[in-house]
Amino acid sequence: MAKEPMKMGHFGMKRFEVMEPKSAEAIHVNSLYLLEKMGIKVVSDEGRRLLKEAGADVDEKTKIAKIPKYLVEESMRRCPHSFKMAARNPKNDFVLDGRHCYTCTDGVGLATIDLETGERRGSTLKDVEDSAKIVDYLPMMHMYNPLVTPLEVPKHAHTVHEFKAALENCEKHYTTGSTYQKEEAVYELKMAAAVVGGEKELKKRPIISSLTCTTSPMVLGMTTDAAIEFSRAGCPPLLMTMPLIGATAPMTVAGATLLGNAQVIALATVLQLAAPGSPLCYSTEPMAMDVQTGLFEGLFPAADMVRAAHVQMAKYYKIPIFVGGWGTCSKVPDVQAGYEKAFSAVLCYLSGADMTSGPGLLENWTVLSFEQLIIDHEMFTMMADMLKGFPVEDDSMPLDVIMEVGHEGHFMGKKHTLDHFRQMWQPMVTDGQPYKTWKTQGSKSAVDHAKEKAKEILKTHKPEPLAADLSSELSKLVAEAEKNIPH
């Protein structure tokens, strides 16, 4: 077992970079030019008010705000370089410090591959509960975003139902991926404050964050109001740009990187005006066009390069970054899902991403597979084990033991071997048995092993329950939200 299971993946090696430093500077300079000369459409009344009062040229008729260069740069300097992502259980807290890599589930899928039947069906609140429980169990899943939207709850209030289900089944940090309205944010923050003991305590221990999407090209939508609420509460918004290369963004990697960056720093400016010094994350989930079909996929090389470039831009601004990696077009847990997810995820981590999301989802983040969630966790543990590097010191280079073993001996019985045995990577579902043993044990695939593991977790794992009075308070807030959130 790792000594620090929540802090694997130390970036001790040289990062993979897709741009030279001068190119990152060019992306920044041209982003400032776009924001000052072209401007960005800001749908939020509060967002426009903040910008106008700070000196931006705001056209209320078109809702376009032209933001001066100095205002953007001053706002980016206010962004914290490091901050804590707190959890319901403090043992699961972690810090975004630019030196460790973490992983999170992604959200808003509408279908689930049933764990019992193997058939695809509409997603339910039980799927949110079950996936939250599995994430709570898996040691290298650090935060939970509801992988699916439950279709049986009121659509306008599904996010509060998801949050309550997650709080009851997962003791880790929570991020909401589909909070679009201010009123949703208000109720989610009330629920989070109830859990930690009030609004002041929530600022100290932000157990919730919000994935806030910009709209390409050059629009900050109504999600801005929700992000403002989160910023003022001290809970970090994750500012996601989602350029579709060749459709809502230029066909070139540089053009898509530029457009996405301009949107992220524009939203960061609004949020720093609303709550100076509040924590936030850069975030990106680009997609590239399949020129043969016209469809958009999240894993093609151009999209992966934009991800890596946006990681580099976040490092340029010295702020954490949350990347939508782990992409696959595959419809089922198969070889295609494996190689697509592994490649897109490891590229993000090698680039220096603080967090990536997407484990457990198939078909461009729309379909939940419990088996894939287990397999993706297995892949991440392998990546993290490699990314943390290794020490070169006296204990790791045991000259005395090597000389004692000699030329034709072995190290299996040596104390040094036993002392380091548990530091080796250990599989959860990977099958390393010889063929005959594998055959006699049922010829099970990785998917078979993952299915068994998921069922075992759901049967045996018991997260620490919420206190009865707290659970009752959350239920009342959910019922109140159903009445008051616009729909």
C-alpha positions as CSV (number, residue, x, y, z in Angstrom):
1,M,0.0,0.0,0.0
2,A,1.3,3.4,-0.9
3,K,2.4,5.6,2.0
4,E,0.4,8.6,0.6
5,P,-2.5,7.0,-1.3
6,M,-4.1,10.4,-2.0
7,K,-0.9,12.0,-3.3
8,M,0.5,9.7,-5.9
9,G,2.1,10.9,-9.1
10,H,4.7,13.4,-8.1
11,F,6.0,15.2,-11.2
12,G,9.7,14.7,-10.7
13,M,10.4,14.3,-14.4
14,K,10.5,16.8,-17.3
15,R,7.0,17.6,-18.6
16,F,5.8,16.9,-22.1
17,E,5.2,20.3,-23.8
18,V,3.5,20.9,-27.1
19,M,4.6,24.6,-27.2
20,E,7.7,26.6,-26.7
21,P,7.5,29.2,-23.9
22,K,7.3,32.0,-26.5
23,S,4.3,30.3,-28.0
24,A,2.5,30.3,-24.7
25,E,3.3,34.0,-24.4
26,A,1.8,34.5,-27.9
27,I,-1.4,32.7,-26.9
28,H,-1.7,34.9,-23.9
29,V,-1.0,38.2,-25.8
30,N,-3.5,37.3,-28.6
31,S,-6.1,36.3,-26.0
32,L,-5.8,39.7,-24.5
33,Y,-6.2,41.3,-27.9
34,L,-9.4,39.3,-28.6
35,L,-10.9,40.3,-25.3
36,E,-10.0,44.0,-25.7
37,K,-10.8,44.5,-29.3
38,M,-13.5,41.9,-30.2
39,G,-14.9,41.4,-26.7
40,I,-16.8,38.5,-25.2
41,K,-20.6,38.1,-24.9
42,V,-21.6,38.0,-21.2
43,V,-25.1,36.8,-20.7
44,S,-25.0,37.2,-17.0
45,D,-26.3,40.6,-15.8
46,E,-24.1,40.4,-12.7
47,G,-21.1,39.5,-14.8
48,R,-21.6,42.6,-17.0
49,R,-22.1,44.8,-14.0
50,L,-18.9,43.7,-12.4
51,L,-16.9,44.2,-15.7
52,K,-18.5,47.6,-16.4
53,E,-17.7,48.9,-12.9
54,A,-14.1,47.7,-13.2
55,G,-13.6,49.6,-16.5
56,A,-14.7,47.3,-19.3
57,D,-16.6,48.7,-22.3
58,V,-20.0,47.0,-22.0
59,D,-22.7,47.2,-24.7
60,E,-26.0,46.3,-22.9
61,K,-27.8,45.8,-26.1
62,T,-25.4,43.2,-27.5
63,K,-24.2,42.1,-24.1
64,I,-20.6,42.2,-25.4
65,A,-17.9,43.3,-23.0
66,K,-14.6,44.6,-24.2
67,I,-12.2,43.9,-21.4
68,P,-9.0,46.0,-21.1
69,K,-5.7,44.1,-21.0
70,Y,-4.7,45.5,-17.6
71,L,-7.9,44.2,-16.0
72,V,-7.4,40.7,-17.2
73,E,-3.8,40.6,-16.2
74,E,-4.5,42.0,-12.8
75,S,-7.3,39.4,-12.3
76,M,-5.0,36.5,-13.3
77,R,-2.4,37.7,-10.7
78,R,-5.1,37.5,-8.0
79,C,-5.8,33.8,-8.7
80,P,-4.3,31.5,-6.0
81,H,-1.5,29.2,-7.2
82,S,-2.4,26.5,-4.7
83,F,-5.4,25.5,-2.6
84,K,-7.1,22.7,-0.8
85,M,-9.9,20.5,-2.2
86,A,-11.6,19.5,1.1
87,A,-13.8,16.4,1.5
88,R,-16.7,15.3,3.8
89,N,-14.1,13.2,5.6
90,P,-10.9,15.2,6.1
91,K,-8.7,12.2,5.6
92,N,-9.7,12.5,1.9
93,D,-8.6,16.2,1.6
94,F,-5.9,17.0,-1.0
95,V,-4.1,20.1,-2.2
96,L,-3.7,21.3,-5.7
97,D,0.0,22.4,-5.7
98,G,1.2,21.6,-9.2
99,R,3.3,18.7,-8.1
100,H,0.7,15.9,-7.8
101,C,-1.9,14.3,-10.1
102,Y,-5.4,13.4,-9.2
103,T,-8.4,11.9,-10.9
104,C,-12.1,12.5,-10.8
105,T,-15.2,11.0,-12.5
106,D,-16.9,13.0,-15.2
107,G,-20.6,13.7,-15.4
108,V,-24.0,14.2,-17.1
109,G,-24.2,10.8,-18.9
110,L,-27.8,9.8,-19.7
111,A,-27.4,6.0,-20.0
112,T,-25.9,3.2,-17.9
113,I,-24.8,-0.3,-18.8
114,D,-26.6,-2.4,-16.3
115,L,-24.2,-4.3,-14.0
116,E,-26.5,-7.3,-13.9
117,T,-27.9,-7.6,-17.4
118,G,-25.1,-5.9,-19.4
119,E,-27.8,-4.0,-21.3
120,R,-27.9,-0.2,-21.8
121,R,-30.7,1.6,-20.1
122,G,-31.7,5.1,-18.8
123,S,-29.7,6.3,-15.8
124,T,-31.3,6.5,-12.3
125,L,-30.5,8.0,-8.9
126,K,-29.4,4.5,-7.8
127,D,-26.7,4.7,-10.4
128,V,-25.5,7.9,-8.8
129,E,-25.5,6.2,-5.4
130,D,-23.7,3.1,-6.6
131,S,-21.0,4.9,-8.6
132,A,-20.5,7.3,-5.6
133,K,-20.0,4.3,-3.3
134,I,-17.5,2.7,-5.7
135,V,-15.5,6.0,-6.0
136,D,-15.5,6.2,-2.2
137,Y,-13.9,2.7,-2.0
138,L,-11.3,3.2,-4.8
139,P,-8.1,4.6,-3.2
140,M,-6.9,6.5,-6.2
141,M,-10.2,8.2,-7.1
142,H,-9.9,11.5,-5.4
143,M,-13.2,13.4,-6.1
144,Y,-16.6,12.5,-7.4
145,N,-18.7,14.1,-10.1
146,P,-22.0,12.3,-10.7
147,L,-21.3,10.2,-13.8
148,V,-24.9,10.2,-14.9
149,T,-28.1,12.4,-14.6
150,P,-30.9,10.5,-12.9
151,L,-33.9,10.6,-15.3
152,E,-36.6,9.9,-12.7
153,V,-36.1,13.0,-10.6
154,P,-37.4,16.5,-11.5
155,K,-35.1,17.7,-14.3
156,H,-34.8,21.2,-13.0
157,A,-33.6,20.0,-9.6
158,H,-31.5,16.9,-10.5
159,T,-28.3,18.5,-9.3
160,V,-29.4,18.7,-5.7
161,H,-30.7,15.1,-5.8
162,E,-27.3,14.1,-7.1
163,F,-25.4,16.0,-4.4
164,K,-27.5,14.4,-1.6
165,A,-27.0,10.9,-3.1
166,A,-23.3,11.6,-3.3
167,L,-23.0,12.9,0.3
168,E,-24.7,9.8,1.6
169,N,-22.4,7.4,-0.3
170,C,-19.1,9.1,-0.8
171,E,-16.8,10.8,1.7
172,K,-14.6,12.5,-0.9
173,H,-14.6,15.9,-2.6
174,Y,-17.6,16.6,-4.8
175,T,-17.8,18.5,-8.0
176,T,-21.0,19.3,-9.8
177,G,-20.8,19.2,-13.6
178,S,-24.2,20.4,-14.6
179,T,-25.1,23.4,-12.3
180,Y,-26.3,26.0,-14.8
181,Q,-28.5,28.3,-12.7
182,K,-27.7,30.6,-9.8
183,E,-30.5,29.0,-7.8
184,E,-29.1,25.5,-8.2
185,A,-25.7,26.8,-6.9
186,V,-27.4,28.5,-3.9
187,Y,-29.0,25.3,-2.7
188,E,-25.9,23.2,-3.3
189,L,-23.9,25.6,-1.3
190,K,-26.5,25.5,1.5
191,M,-26.3,21.7,1.5
192,A,-22.5,21.9,1.7
193,A,-22.6,24.4,4.5
194,A,-24.9,22.2,6.4
195,V,-22.5,19.3,6.2
196,V,-19.4,21.3,7.4
197,G,-21.1,23.5,9.9
198,G,-21.9,26.8,8.3
199,E,-20.8,29.2,5.6
200,K,-17.6,30.4,7.3
201,E,-16.5,26.8,7.8
202,L,-17.3,26.1,4.1
203,K,-14.8,28.8,3.1
204,K,-12.2,27.0,5.2
205,R,-13.2,23.5,4.0
206,P,-14.7,23.7,0.4
207,I,-16.1,20.2,0.1
208,I,-17.8,21.1,-3.2
209,S,-16.6,22.7,-6.5
210,S,-18.4,23.5,-9.7
211,L,-17.5,22.7,-13.3
212,T,-18.5,25.8,-15.2
213,C,-18.5,25.7,-19.0
214,T,-17.9,28.6,-21.3
215,T,-19.5,28.6,-24.7
216,S,-17.4,28.7,-27.8
217,P,-16.9,31.0,-29.6
218,M,-16.5,33.8,-27.1
219,V,-19.6,33.6,-24.9
220,L,-19.9,33.4,-21.1
221,G,-23.4,32.0,-20.5
222,M,-25.8,31.9,-17.6
223,T,-23.5,29.4,-15.8
224,T,-21.5,32.5,-14.9
225,D,-24.0,33.4,-12.3
226,A,-23.6,30.0,-10.7
227,A,-19.8,30.3,-10.8
228,I,-20.1,33.7,-9.1
229,E,-22.0,32.1,-6.2
230,F,-19.4,29.4,-5.8
231,S,-16.5,31.9,-5.9
232,R,-18.1,34.1,-3.2
233,A,-18.6,31.0,-1.1
234,G,-14.9,30.2,-1.4
235,C,-15.7,27.0,-3.3
236,P,-13.6,26.7,-6.5
237,P,-15.2,26.9,-9.9
238,L,-13.5,24.8,-12.6
239,L,-13.5,27.1,-15.7
240,M,-14.0,24.7,-18.6
241,T,-13.6,25.6,-22.3
242,M,-15.0,23.1,-24.8
243,P,-13.9,24.1,-28.3
244,L,-15.1,21.9,-31.2
245,I,-12.1,22.1,-33.5
246,G,-13.4,23.0,-37.0
247,A,-16.9,24.0,-35.8
248,T,-17.0,26.3,-32.8
249,A,-13.3,26.9,-32.9
250,P,-10.7,27.3,-35.7
251,M,-9.5,24.1,-37.5
252,T,-6.0,24.5,-36.2
253,V,-4.7,23.4,-32.8
254,A,-3.2,26.9,-32.1
255,G,-6.5,28.6,-33.1
256,A,-8.6,26.3,-30.8
257,T,-6.1,26.8,-28.0
258,L,-6.2,30.6,-28.4
259,L,-10.0,30.8,-28.4
260,G,-10.4,28.5,-25.4
261,N,-7.8,30.4,-23.4
262,A,-9.5,33.7,-24.1
263,Q,-12.7,32.4,-22.7
264,V,-11.2,30.9,-19.6
265,I,-9.3,34.1,-18.6
266,A,-12.3,36.2,-19.4
267,L,-14.4,34.1,-16.9
268,A,-11.5,34.2,-14.4
269,T,-11.6,38.0,-14.6
270,V,-15.3,38.1,-13.8
271,L,-14.9,35.8,-10.8
272,Q,-11.9,37.7,-9.4
273,L,-13.9,40.8,-9.6
274,A,-16.7,39.1,-7.7
275,A,-14.5,37.6,-5.1
276,P,-10.8,38.8,-5.3
277,G,-8.4,36.0,-4.4
278,S,-10.9,33.3,-4.5
279,P,-9.7,29.8,-5.8
280,L,-10.4,28.6,-9.3
281,C,-9.1,26.1,-11.8
282,Y,-8.4,26.3,-15.5
283,S,-10.3,23.5,-17.3
284,T,-10.5,22.1,-20.8
285,E,-12.4,19.4,-22.7
286,P,-11.9,20.0,-26.4
287,M,-13.2,17.8,-29.2
288,A,-11.9,17.3,-32.8
289,M,-13.8,16.6,-36.0
290,D,-13.7,13.3,-37.7
291,V,-13.2,14.6,-41.2
292,Q,-14.6,11.3,-42.6
293,T,-18.0,11.5,-40.8
294,G,-18.3,15.1,-39.6
295,L,-18.8,13.8,-36.0
296,F,-16.8,15.2,-33.1
297,E,-14.7,13.0,-30.9
298,G,-12.8,13.8,-27.7
299,L,-9.8,11.7,-28.2
300,F,-8.4,12.5,-31.6
301,P,-4.8,13.8,-31.7
302,A,-5.8,17.4,-32.3
303,A,-8.0,17.4,-29.3
304,D,-5.3,15.8,-27.2
305,M,-2.8,18.5,-28.3
306,V,-5.3,21.3,-27.4
307,R,-5.6,19.7,-23.9
308,A,-1.8,19.6,-23.5
309,A,-1.5,23.2,-24.8
310,H,-4.2,24.4,-22.2
311,V,-2.2,22.6,-19.5
312,Q,0.8,24.6,-20.6
313,M,-1.3,27.8,-20.4
314,A,-2.5,27.0,-16.9
315,K,1.2,26.6,-15.9
316,Y,1.9,29.9,-17.6
317,Y,-0.7,31.5,-15.3
318,K,0.5,29.4,-12.3
319,I,-3.0,28.1,-11.5
320,P,-4.2,24.5,-11.2
321,I,-5.9,22.8,-14.2
322,F,-8.6,20.2,-14.4
323,V,-8.6,18.3,-17.8
324,G,-11.4,16.3,-19.4
325,G,-9.2,13.3,-20.3
326,W,-10.0,9.6,-20.3
327,G,-12.0,9.9,-23.5
328,T,-13.2,7.1,-25.7
329,C,-15.7,6.7,-28.6
330,S,-16.2,3.0,-27.7
331,K,-19.7,1.9,-26.8
332,V,-18.6,-0.9,-24.5
333,P,-15.6,-1.7,-22.2
334,D,-13.2,-3.2,-24.8
335,V,-9.7,-2.9,-26.3
336,Q,-10.6,0.4,-28.1
337,A,-11.8,1.9,-24.8
338,G,-8.6,0.8,-23.2
339,Y,-6.1,2.3,-25.6
340,E,-8.0,5.5,-26.2
341,K,-8.5,6.2,-22.5
342,A,-4.9,5.3,-21.5
343,F,-3.4,7.5,-24.2
344,S,-5.5,10.5,-23.6
345,A,-5.1,10.3,-19.8
346,V,-1.4,9.7,-19.7
347,L,-0.8,12.6,-22.1
348,C,-2.6,14.9,-19.8
349,Y,-0.6,13.8,-16.8
350,L,2.7,13.9,-18.6
351,S,1.8,17.5,-19.6
352,G,1.5,18.4,-16.0
353,A,-2.3,18.3,-15.4
354,D,-3.3,18.5,-11.7
355,M,-6.5,16.6,-12.3
356,T,-8.2,14.7,-15.1
357,S,-11.8,13.4,-15.4
358,G,-13.7,10.7,-17.3
359,P,-13.1,7.3,-15.7
360,G,-16.1,5.1,-16.0
361,L,-17.7,6.8,-19.0
362,L,-17.9,5.5,-22.6
363,E,-19.1,7.0,-25.9
364,N,-17.7,10.4,-25.5
365,W,-18.5,10.7,-21.7
366,T,-22.2,9.8,-22.1
367,V,-22.6,6.2,-20.9
368,L,-21.7,4.8,-17.5
369,S,-20.0,1.4,-17.2
370,F,-19.2,0.2,-13.7
371,E,-16.7,-2.2,-15.1
372,Q,-14.9,0.6,-17.0
373,L,-14.8,2.6,-13.8
374,I,-12.9,-0.2,-12.1
375,I,-10.6,-0.7,-15.1
376,D,-9.9,3.0,-15.4
377,H,-8.9,3.2,-11.8
378,E,-6.5,0.3,-12.4
379,M,-4.9,2.2,-15.3
380,F,-4.6,5.4,-13.2
381,T,-2.8,3.5,-10.4
382,M,-0.3,2.3,-13.0
383,M,0.2,5.8,-14.4
384,A,0.6,7.3,-10.9
385,D,3.1,4.7,-9.9
386,M,5.3,5.6,-12.9
387,L,4.8,9.4,-12.7
388,K,5.9,9.6,-9.1
389,G,9.4,8.7,-10.2
390,F,11.8,6.9,-7.9
391,P,14.6,7.7,-5.4
392,V,18.2,7.2,-6.2
393,E,19.9,6.9,-2.8
394,D,21.7,4.4,-0.6
395,D,18.7,2.3,0.4
396,S,17.4,2.1,-3.2
397,M,20.9,1.1,-4.5
398,P,21.8,-1.7,-2.0
399,L,25.4,-2.4,-3.0
400,D,26.0,-4.6,0.1
401,V,23.0,-6.8,-0.8
402,I,24.0,-7.1,-4.4
403,M,27.5,-8.1,-3.4
404,E,26.2,-10.6,-0.8
405,V,23.9,-12.3,-3.4
406,G,26.8,-12.6,-5.8
407,H,26.8,-13.7,-9.4
408,E,24.1,-16.5,-9.5
409,G,22.0,-15.9,-6.4
410,H,18.6,-14.3,-6.0
411,F,17.1,-11.6,-3.8
412,M,13.8,-13.2,-2.8
413,G,14.6,-14.0,0.8
414,K,16.6,-10.8,1.6
415,K,15.3,-8.3,4.2
416,H,15.8,-5.5,1.7
417,T,13.4,-7.2,-0.7
418,L,10.8,-7.7,2.1
419,D,11.2,-4.1,3.2
420,H,10.4,-2.8,-0.2
421,F,7.9,-5.5,-1.3
422,R,4.7,-3.5,-0.5
423,Q,6.0,-0.5,-2.4
424,M,5.5,-2.4,-5.7
425,W,2.4,-1.7,-7.8
426,Q,-0.4,-4.1,-6.9
427,P,-3.2,-4.9,-9.3
428,M,-6.9,-5.0,-8.4
429,V,-8.3,-6.7,-11.6
430,T,-5.3,-7.3,-13.9
431,D,-4.9,-11.0,-14.5
432,G,-1.3,-12.2,-14.4
433,Q,-2.0,-16.0,-14.1
434,P,-0.4,-18.6,-16.4
435,Y,-2.7,-19.8,-19.2
436,K,-3.6,-23.1,-17.6
437,T,-4.6,-21.5,-14.3
438,W,-6.5,-18.8,-16.2
439,K,-8.3,-21.4,-18.2
440,T,-9.3,-23.5,-15.2
441,Q,-10.6,-20.5,-13.4
442,G,-13.1,-19.6,-16.1
443,S,-11.1,-17.8,-18.8
444,K,-12.2,-14.5,-17.4
445,S,-11.4,-11.2,-19.1
446,A,-10.5,-7.9,-17.4
447,V,-14.1,-6.9,-17.8
448,D,-15.2,-10.0,-16.0
449,H,-12.9,-9.3,-13.1
450,A,-14.0,-5.7,-13.0
451,K,-17.6,-6.7,-12.9
452,E,-17.0,-9.0,-10.0
453,K,-15.0,-6.3,-8.2
454,A,-17.8,-3.7,-8.7
455,K,-20.4,-6.1,-7.3
456,E,-18.2,-6.9,-4.4
457,I,-17.7,-3.2,-3.5
458,L,-21.4,-2.5,-3.7
459,K,-22.2,-5.5,-1.5
460,T,-19.6,-4.9,1.2
461,H,-18.4,-1.3,1.2
462,K,-20.1,0.9,3.8
463,P,-19.2,4.6,3.7
464,E,-19.6,6.5,7.0
465,P,-23.3,7.5,7.1
466,L,-24.5,11.0,7.6
467,A,-26.0,11.8,11.0
468,A,-29.8,11.4,10.9
469,D,-30.6,15.0,11.7
470,L,-28.2,16.1,8.9
471,S,-29.7,13.7,6.4
472,S,-33.2,15.1,7.3
473,E,-32.0,18.7,6.9
474,L,-30.6,17.9,3.4
475,S,-33.9,16.2,2.4
476,K,-35.7,19.5,3.4
477,L,-33.3,21.5,1.3
478,V,-33.8,19.2,-1.7
479,A,-37.6,19.5,-1.3
480,E,-37.3,23.3,-1.0
481,A,-35.0,23.4,-4.1
482,E,-37.6,21.5,-6.1
483,K,-40.1,24.3,-5.4
484,N,-37.8,27.3,-5.9
485,I,-35.4,26.4,-8.8
486,P,-36.8,27.8,-12.0
487,H,-38.0,25.3,-14.6
